[in-house]
């Protein structure tokens, strides 16, 4: 699992707004990207997985995009709620 450059490092949520998190990768090409949520004092909670041939994936209010041309993946939360406030992580795999 490779470290990716993530911006912003953690999401603070404005209620009703749309929150976005972006990850960039440079020196390799992940076959898929996973998004996780972490709440203080708790383990990682898996949210979404997107493969390189899937440009967009959606589950409920959560969605992710994967653009291999610009080597970037984004994670969106629609109609965000205070309970969405947490630390979110992207993780990549080259397998």
C-alpha distances in whole Angstrom, upper triangle without the diagonal:
4,7,9,13,15,18,20,18,20,22,26,27,31,33,33,31,28,25,22,19,17,14,14,12,14,13,11,12,9,11,11,10,10,13,14,17,17,21,23,23,21,17,15,17,15,17,16,14,15,15,15,19,20,21,21,21,23,23,26,26,23,21,19,19,17,19,17,21,20,16,16,15,18,18,22,24,28,31,29,30,30,28,25,25,22,18,16,12,10,7,6,5,8,9
4,6,10,12,16,18,16,18,21,25,27,30,32,33,30,27,24,21,17,15,12,11,9,11,10,9,10,9,12,11,10,11,13,14,17,18,22,23,24,22,19,17,18,17,18,17,15,16,15,15,19,20,20,21,21,23,24,27,27,23,21,18,18,16,17,16,19,17,14,14,14,16,18,21,24,27,30,29,30,30,28,25,25,22,18,16,12,10,7,6,7,8,11
4,7,9,13,15,13,15,18,22,24,27,30,31,28,25,22,19,15,13,10,10,8,10,11,11,12,11,14,13,11,12,13,14,16,17,20,21,22,21,18,16,18,17,18,17,16,17,17,17,21,21,21,22,22,24,24,27,26,22,21,18,18,16,17,17,19,17,14,13,13,15,16,20,22,26,29,27,28,28,27,23,22,19,16,14,10,9,7,8,10,12,15
4,6,10,12,11,14,16,20,22,25,27,28,25,22,19,16,12,10,6,6,5,8,10,10,11,10,14,13,10,11,12,13,15,17,20,21,23,22,19,17,18,17,17,16,15,15,16,15,19,19,19,19,20,21,23,25,24,20,19,15,15,13,14,14,16,14,11,10,10,12,14,17,20,23,26,24,26,26,25,22,21,18,15,13,9,7,7,8,11,12,16
4,7,9,9,12,15,18,20,23,26,27,24,21,18,14,11,8,5,5,6,9,11,13,14,13,17,16,13,14,13,15,16,17,20,21,23,23,21,18,20,19,19,18,18,17,18,18,21,21,20,20,21,22,24,26,24,20,19,16,16,14,15,15,16,13,11,10,10,12,13,17,19,23,25,23,25,25,25,21,20,18,14,13,10,9,10,11,14,16,19
4,6,6,9,11,14,17,19,22,23,20,18,14,11,7,6,4,7,9,12,15,15,16,15,18,16,13,13,11,13,14,15,17,19,21,20,19,16,18,17,16,16,16,17,18,18,21,20,19,19,19,20,21,23,21,17,16,14,14,14,15,16,17,14,12,10,10,10,11,14,16,19,22,20,22,22,21,18,16,14,11,9,8,8,10,12,15,18,21
3,5,8,9,12,14,17,20,21,18,15,12,9,6,5,6,8,12,14,18,19,19,18,21,19,15,15,13,14,15,16,18,19,22,22,21,18,19,19,18,18,19,18,20,20,23,22,20,19,20,20,22,23,20,17,16,14,15,15,16,17,18,15,14,11,11,10,11,13,15,18,20,18,20,20,20,17,15,14,11,10,10,10,13,15,19,21,24
4,5,7,9,12,14,18,19,16,14,11,9,6,7,9,11,14,17,20,21,22,20,23,21,17,17,14,14,14,15,16,17,20,20,20,18,19,19,18,18,20,20,22,22,25,24,21,20,21,21,22,22,19,17,17,15,16,17,18,20,21,18,17,14,13,11,11,12,14,17,19,16,18,18,18,15,13,12,10,9,10,11,15,17,21,23,26
4,7,10,13,16,19,21,18,16,13,11,8,9,9,12,15,17,20,21,21,20,22,20,16,16,13,13,12,12,14,14,17,17,17,15,16,17,17,18,19,20,22,23,26,24,23,22,22,22,22,23,20,18,18,16,18,18,20,21,23,20,18,15,14,13,12,14,15,19,20,18,19,18,18,15,12,10,7,8,8,10,13,16,19,22,25
4,7,10,13,16,18,16,14,11,10,8,11,12,15,18,21,23,24,24,22,24,21,17,16,13,12,10,10,11,12,15,15,15,14,15,16,15,17,19,20,23,24,27,25,23,22,21,21,20,21,18,16,17,16,18,19,21,23,25,22,20,17,15,13,12,13,13,16,18,15,15,14,14,11,9,7,5,6,8,11,14,17,21,24,27
4,6,9,12,14,12,11,7,8,7,11,13,16,19,23,25,26,25,23,25,22,18,17,13,12,10,11,11,13,17,16,17,15,15,16,15,16,19,20,23,24,27,24,23,20,20,19,19,18,15,14,15,15,17,19,21,24,25,22,21,18,15,13,11,11,10,13,14,11,12,11,12,9,6,6,6,7,10,13,16,19,23,26,28
4,7,10,12,11,11,8,10,10,14,16,20,23,26,29,29,29,27,29,26,22,20,16,15,13,13,12,13,17,18,19,17,17,19,17,19,22,23,27,28,30,27,26,23,22,21,20,20,16,15,17,18,20,22,24,27,28,25,24,21,19,16,14,13,11,14,14,10,10,9,10,8,5,7,8,10,13,16,20,23,26,30,32
4,6,9,8,8,7,10,11,15,18,21,25,28,31,31,30,28,29,26,22,20,17,16,13,14,13,15,19,19,20,19,18,19,17,19,22,23,26,28,30,27,25,22,21,19,18,17,14,13,16,17,20,22,24,27,29,26,25,22,19,16,13,11,9,11,10,7,7,6,8,7,5,8,11,12,15,18,21,24,28,31,33
4,6,6,8,8,11,14,17,20,24,27,30,34,34,33,31,32,29,25,24,20,19,17,18,17,19,22,22,24,22,21,22,20,21,25,25,29,30,32,29,26,23,23,20,20,18,15,15,17,19,21,24,26,29,30,28,28,24,22,18,16,13,11,11,9,7,7,7,10,9,9,12,14,15,19,21,24,27,31,34,36
4,5,8,9,13,16,20,23,26,30,33,36,36,35,32,33,30,27,24,21,20,18,19,18,20,23,23,24,23,21,22,20,21,25,26,30,31,32,29,27,24,23,20,19,17,13,15,17,20,22,25,28,31,32,30,30,26,23,20,17,14,11,10,7,5,5,6,9,9,10,13,16,17,20,22,26,29,32,35,37
4,7,9,13,16,20,23,26,30,33,36,36,34,32,33,29,26,25,21,21,19,21,20,23,26,25,26,24,22,23,20,21,24,25,29,30,31,27,25,22,21,18,18,15,11,13,16,18,21,24,26,30,31,29,29,25,23,19,16,13,10,8,4,5,6,9,11,11,12,16,18,18,22,23,27,29,32,35,37
4,6,10,13,16,20,23,27,30,33,33,32,30,31,27,24,23,20,20,18,20,20,22,26,25,26,24,22,22,19,20,23,23,27,28,29,25,23,20,20,17,17,15,12,13,14,16,18,22,24,27,28,26,26,22,20,16,14,10,8,7,5,6,8,10,13,11,12,15,17,17,20,21,25,27,30,33,35
4,7,10,13,17,20,23,26,30,29,28,26,27,24,21,20,17,18,16,19,19,22,26,24,25,22,20,20,17,17,20,20,23,24,25,22,19,16,16,14,15,13,10,10,11,13,15,18,20,23,24,22,22,19,16,12,10,7,6,5,6,6,10,12,14,11,12,14,16,15,17,18,22,24,27,29,32
4,7,10,14,17,20,24,27,27,26,24,25,22,18,17,14,15,14,16,17,19,23,22,22,19,18,18,15,15,18,18,22,22,24,21,19,16,16,14,15,14,11,10,11,12,14,17,19,22,23,21,20,17,14,10,8,6,5,7,8,7,10,11,13,9,10,11,12,11,14,15,19,21,24,27,29
4,7,10,13,17,20,23,23,22,20,22,19,16,15,12,14,13,16,17,20,23,22,22,19,18,17,14,14,16,16,19,19,21,19,16,14,14,14,15,15,12,10,10,9,11,13,15,18,19,17,16,13,11,7,6,5,7,9,12,10,13,15,15,12,12,13,12,10,12,12,16,18,21,24,26
4,7,10,14,17,20,20,19,18,19,17,13,13,10,12,12,14,16,19,22,21,20,17,16,16,14,13,15,15,18,18,20,18,16,14,15,15,16,17,14,11,11,9,11,12,14,17,18,15,14,11,8,6,5,7,9,12,15,13,16,16,17,13,12,12,10,8,9,9,13,15,18,21,24
4,7,10,13,17,17,16,15,17,15,12,12,11,13,14,16,19,21,24,23,22,18,18,17,15,14,15,14,16,16,18,17,14,14,15,16,18,19,17,14,12,10,9,10,11,13,15,12,11,7,6,4,6,9,12,15,18,17,19,20,20,16,16,15,13,10,10,9,12,13,17,19,22
4,7,10,13,13,13,12,15,13,10,11,10,13,14,16,19,21,24,23,21,17,18,16,15,14,14,13,15,14,17,16,15,15,16,17,19,21,19,16,14,11,10,10,11,12,14,11,9,6,5,6,8,12,15,18,21,20,22,23,22,19,18,16,14,11,9,7,9,10,13,15,18
4,7,10,11,11,11,14,13,11,13,13,16,18,20,23,25,27,26,24,21,21,19,19,17,16,15,15,14,17,17,15,16,18,20,22,24,22,19,17,13,12,10,10,10,11,8,6,5,6,9,12,15,18,21,25,23,26,26,26,22,22,20,17,14,12,10,11,10,13,14,18
4,7,7,8,8,12,12,11,13,14,17,19,21,25,26,28,27,24,21,22,20,20,18,16,15,15,13,16,17,16,17,19,21,23,26,25,21,19,15,14,11,11,9,11,9,6,6,8,12,14,18,21,24,28,26,29,29,29,25,24,22,19,16,13,11,10,9,11,12,15
4,6,8,10,14,14,14,17,18,21,23,25,28,29,31,30,28,25,26,24,23,21,19,18,17,15,18,19,18,20,22,25,27,30,28,25,22,19,17,14,12,10,11,9,7,9,12,15,18,21,25,28,31,30,32,33,32,29,28,26,23,20,17,14,14,12,13,13,16
4,7,10,13,15,15,18,20,22,25,26,30,31,32,31,28,26,27,25,25,23,21,19,18,15,19,21,20,22,24,27,29,32,31,27,25,21,19,16,15,12,13,12,9,12,15,18,21,24,28,31,34,33,35,36,35,31,31,28,25,22,19,16,15,12,13,11,15
4,6,10,12,12,16,18,21,24,25,29,31,32,30,27,24,25,23,23,21,18,16,15,12,16,18,18,20,22,25,27,30,29,26,23,19,18,14,13,10,12,12,9,12,14,17,20,23,27,30,33,32,35,35,34,31,30,28,25,22,18,15,13,10,10,8,11
4,6,9,10,14,17,20,23,25,29,31,32,30,27,24,24,21,21,18,15,13,11,9,12,14,15,17,19,22,24,27,27,23,21,17,15,11,11,8,10,11,8,10,12,15,18,22,25,28,31,31,33,34,33,29,30,27,24,21,18,14,12,9,9,6,10
4,5,7,10,13,16,20,22,26,28,29,27,24,20,21,18,18,15,12,10,8,7,11,13,13,15,16,19,21,25,24,21,18,15,13,10,11,9,12,13,9,10,11,14,16,20,23,26,29,28,31,32,30,27,27,25,22,18,15,12,9,6,5,4,7
4,7,10,14,17,21,23,27,29,30,28,24,21,21,17,17,14,11,9,6,5,9,10,12,14,15,18,20,23,24,20,18,15,13,10,12,10,14,15,12,13,12,15,17,20,23,26,29,29,31,32,31,27,28,26,23,20,17,13,11,8,6,5,6
4,7,10,13,17,20,24,26,27,25,21,18,17,14,13,10,7,6,4,6,9,9,11,12,12,15,16,20,20,17,15,12,11,9,11,11,14,15,12,12,10,13,14,17,20,22,26,25,28,29,27,24,25,23,20,17,14,10,9,6,6,7,8
4,7,10,14,16,20,23,24,22,19,15,14,11,11,8,6,5,6,8,11,11,11,12,11,14,15,18,18,14,12,9,10,8,11,11,15,15,12,10,8,10,11,14,17,20,23,22,24,25,24,20,21,19,17,13,10,7,6,4,6,9,11
4,7,10,13,17,20,21,18,15,11,11,8,7,6,4,6,9,11,14,13,14,13,11,13,13,16,16,13,11,9,11,11,14,15,18,18,15,13,10,11,10,13,15,18,21,20,22,23,21,17,19,16,14,10,8,6,5,6,8,12,13
4,7,10,14,17,18,16,13,10,9,6,5,5,6,9,12,14,17,15,15,13,11,12,12,14,14,10,10,9,11,12,15,17,20,19,16,13,10,10,8,11,12,15,18,17,18,19,17,14,15,13,11,7,6,5,6,9,12,15,16
4,7,10,13,15,12,10,6,5,5,5,7,9,12,15,18,20,18,19,17,15,14,13,15,15,11,12,12,15,15,19,20,23,22,19,17,13,13,10,12,13,16,19,16,17,17,15,12,13,10,8,6,5,6,8,11,14,17,19
4,7,10,12,10,9,6,5,7,7,10,13,15,19,21,24,21,21,19,17,16,14,15,14,12,13,14,17,18,21,23,26,24,22,19,16,14,11,13,12,15,17,14,14,14,12,9,9,7,6,4,6,9,11,15,17,21,22
4,7,8,6,6,5,6,9,10,13,16,19,22,24,27,25,25,23,20,19,18,18,17,15,17,17,20,21,24,26,29,27,24,21,19,17,15,16,15,18,19,16,16,15,12,10,10,6,5,6,8,11,13,17,19,23,24
4,6,5,7,8,9,12,13,16,19,22,25,28,30,28,28,25,23,22,20,20,18,17,19,20,23,25,28,29,32,30,28,25,22,20,17,18,16,19,19,16,15,13,10,10,8,5,6,9,11,15,17,20,23,27,28
4,6,8,10,12,15,17,20,22,25,28,31,33,31,31,29,27,25,23,23,22,20,23,23,26,28,30,32,35,32,30,27,24,23,20,21,19,22,22,19,17,15,12,13,10,8,8,11,13,17,19,23,25,29,30
4,7,10,12,16,18,21,24,27,30,32,35,33,33,31,29,27,25,25,24,23,25,25,29,30,33,34,37,34,32,29,27,25,23,24,22,25,26,22,20,18,15,16,14,11,11,14,15,19,20,23,26,29,30
4,7,9,12,15,18,20,24,27,29,32,30,30,28,26,25,22,23,22,20,23,23,26,27,31,32,35,33,30,28,25,24,21,22,21,24,24,21,19,17,14,14,14,11,11,13,14,17,18,21,23,27,28
4,6,10,13,16,18,21,24,26,29,27,28,26,24,23,21,22,21,19,21,21,24,25,28,29,32,31,28,25,23,22,20,21,20,23,25,22,21,19,16,15,15,12,11,12,12,15,15,18,20,23,24
4,6,9,12,14,17,20,23,25,24,24,22,20,20,18,19,19,16,18,18,21,21,25,26,29,27,24,22,19,18,16,18,17,21,22,20,19,19,16,14,14,11,9,9,9,11,11,15,17,20,21
4,6,10,12,16,19,22,24,22,23,20,18,17,14,16,16,14,15,16,19,20,24,25,28,27,24,22,19,18,15,16,15,18,20,18,17,17,14,12,13,11,10,9,10,12,12,15,17,21,21
4,6,8,12,15,18,20,18,19,17,14,14,12,14,15,12,13,13,16,17,21,22,26,25,22,20,16,16,13,15,15,18,20,18,19,19,16,14,15,13,12,10,9,10,10,13,14,18,18
4,7,10,14,17,19,16,17,14,11,10,9,11,11,8,10,10,14,15,19,21,24,23,21,18,14,13,10,12,11,14,17,15,16,17,15,12,14,13,12,9,10,10,11,14,15,19,19
4,7,10,13,15,12,13,11,8,8,8,11,11,8,8,8,11,12,16,18,21,20,18,16,12,11,9,11,12,14,17,17,18,20,18,15,17,15,15,11,11,10,11,12,14,17,17
4,7,10,12,10,11,10,8,10,10,14,15,11,10,8,10,10,14,15,19,19,16,14,11,12,11,13,15,17,21,20,22,24,21,18,20,18,17,13,12,10,9,10,11,13,14
4,7,8,6,8,7,6,9,11,15,15,12,10,7,8,7,11,12,15,16,14,12,9,11,10,13,15,18,21,21,24,25,24,20,22,21,19,15,14,11,11,10,11,13,13
4,6,5,8,9,9,12,14,18,19,16,13,10,10,8,10,10,14,15,13,13,11,13,14,16,19,21,25,25,27,29,27,24,26,24,22,18,16,13,12,10,10,10,11
4,6,7,10,11,15,17,21,21,18,15,12,9,6,8,7,11,12,10,11,10,13,15,17,20,23,26,26,29,31,30,26,27,26,24,20,18,14,13,11,11,10,11
4,6,9,11,15,17,21,22,19,15,13,11,8,9,9,12,14,13,13,13,15,16,19,22,23,27,27,30,33,31,28,30,28,27,23,21,17,17,14,14,13,14
4,6,7,11,14,17,18,15,12,10,8,7,9,10,13,15,14,13,11,13,14,16,18,20,23,24,27,29,28,25,27,26,25,21,19,16,16,14,15,15,16
4,7,10,14,17,17,14,11,8,5,5,6,9,11,12,12,11,9,11,12,14,17,18,22,22,26,28,27,24,26,25,24,20,19,16,17,15,16,17,18
4,7,10,13,13,11,7,6,4,6,9,12,14,15,14,12,10,9,10,11,13,14,18,19,22,25,24,21,23,22,22,18,18,15,16,16,17,19,20
4,7,10,11,9,6,5,7,9,12,15,17,18,17,14,11,11,10,10,12,13,17,18,20,23,22,19,21,21,20,17,16,14,16,16,17,19,19
4,6,7,6,4,6,9,12,15,18,21,20,20,17,13,12,10,9,10,11,14,15,17,20,19,16,19,19,19,16,17,16,17,18,20,22,22
4,6,5,6,9,12,15,18,21,24,24,22,20,16,14,11,11,10,11,13,14,16,19,17,14,18,18,18,16,17,16,18,19,21,23,23
4,5,8,11,14,18,21,24,26,26,25,22,18,16,13,11,9,9,10,12,13,16,15,13,17,18,19,17,18,18,21,22,24,27,27
4,7,10,14,17,20,23,26,25,24,20,17,14,11,8,6,5,7,8,10,14,13,11,14,15,17,15,17,17,20,22,24,27,28
4,7,11,14,17,20,23,22,20,17,14,11,7,6,5,6,10,9,12,15,13,10,13,14,15,12,14,14,16,18,20,23,24
4,7,10,14,17,19,18,17,14,11,8,6,5,7,8,12,12,15,18,17,14,16,16,16,13,14,13,15,16,19,21,22
4,7,10,13,16,15,14,11,7,5,4,6,9,11,15,15,18,20,19,16,17,17,16,12,12,10,13,13,16,18,20
4,7,10,12,12,11,8,5,5,7,9,12,14,18,18,21,23,23,19,20,20,19,15,14,12,14,13,16,17,19
4,6,9,9,8,6,4,7,9,12,15,17,21,21,24,26,25,22,23,22,20,16,15,12,13,11,13,14,16
4,6,6,6,5,6,9,12,14,18,20,24,24,27,29,28,25,26,25,23,19,17,14,15,13,15,15,18
4,6,5,7,8,12,15,18,21,23,27,27,30,32,31,27,28,27,24,21,19,15,15,13,14,13,15
4,6,8,10,13,17,19,23,25,29,29,32,34,33,30,30,29,27,23,21,18,18,16,17,16,19
4,5,9,11,15,18,21,23,27,27,30,31,31,28,28,27,24,21,19,16,17,15,17,17,20
4,7,10,14,17,21,23,27,26,29,30,30,26,26,25,22,19,17,13,14,12,14,13,17
4,7,10,13,17,20,23,22,25,27,26,23,23,21,19,16,14,11,12,11,14,15,18
4,7,10,14,16,20,19,22,24,23,19,20,19,16,13,11,9,10,10,13,14,17
4,7,10,13,16,16,19,20,20,16,17,16,15,11,11,9,12,13,16,18,20
4,7,10,14,13,16,17,17,13,14,13,12,9,10,9,12,13,17,19,21
4,6,10,9,13,15,15,11,13,13,13,11,12,12,15,17,20,23,25
4,7,6,9,12,12,8,10,12,13,11,13,14,17,20,23,26,27
4,5,9,12,13,10,13,15,16,15,17,18,21,23,26,29,30
4,7,10,11,10,12,15,17,17,20,21,24,26,29,32,34
4,7,8,6,9,12,14,14,17,19,22,25,28,31,33
4,5,5,8,11,14,15,18,21,24,27,30,33,35
4,5,6,9,13,14,18,21,24,27,30,34,35
4,5,8,12,13,17,19,22,26,28,32,33
4,6,9,10,13,16,19,22,25,29,30
4,7,9,13,16,19,22,26,29,31
4,6,10,13,16,20,23,26,28
4,7,10,13,17,20,23,25
4,7,10,14,17,20,22
4,6,10,13,17,19
4,7,10,13,16
4,7,10,12
4,7,9
4,6
4
